[in-house]
């Protein structure tokens, strides 16, 4: 798996990271649905406070609110990739994996800011919701910016790192077509989510 995550091909990196995210997502979804109490995670995350628990009056207002939050959430991925990598795995890879796990737990426990009529059991019905596509966009952004790490962690305890040499040129190290596609996918998923919310 490590070989594919570090592939020179951005789409190989993306698909490898996406498969890993989907495995984590499915495990957490099953745990959320079958083990955890309903609604236990509602309002526990900062993003919930930013988006709010009431729909906006118009589609444009709802879309703008969701899109701003999601675009801001891209920044930790890019920053994480830039800060360091460990065993050639950039920090930014961990972030969409964590968000995928959190989203799965939220879906499984019906802890969305605006509650669904009932929990969503593990099934292909997840493809009718926007969240998985938003996480996929974050995964693609991580793959597109994986080559920008400035430092390499040798070990965590005691902490030791070294500069990556030659230092990556930030603008050239980013796979811009993939990053642009990631942003477009994210905004499309945000629009879908906004439409679903205002229709409730």
Secondary structure by P-SEA (a helix, b strand, c coil): cccccccccaaaaaaaaaaaaaaaaaaaaaaaaccccccccccccaaaaaacccccccaaaaaaaaaaaaaaaaaaaaaaaaacccccccaaaaaaaaaaaaaaaaaaaccccccccccccccccccccaaaaaaaaaaaaaaaacccccbbbcccccbbbbccccccccccccaaaaaaaaaaaaaaaaaaaaaaaaac
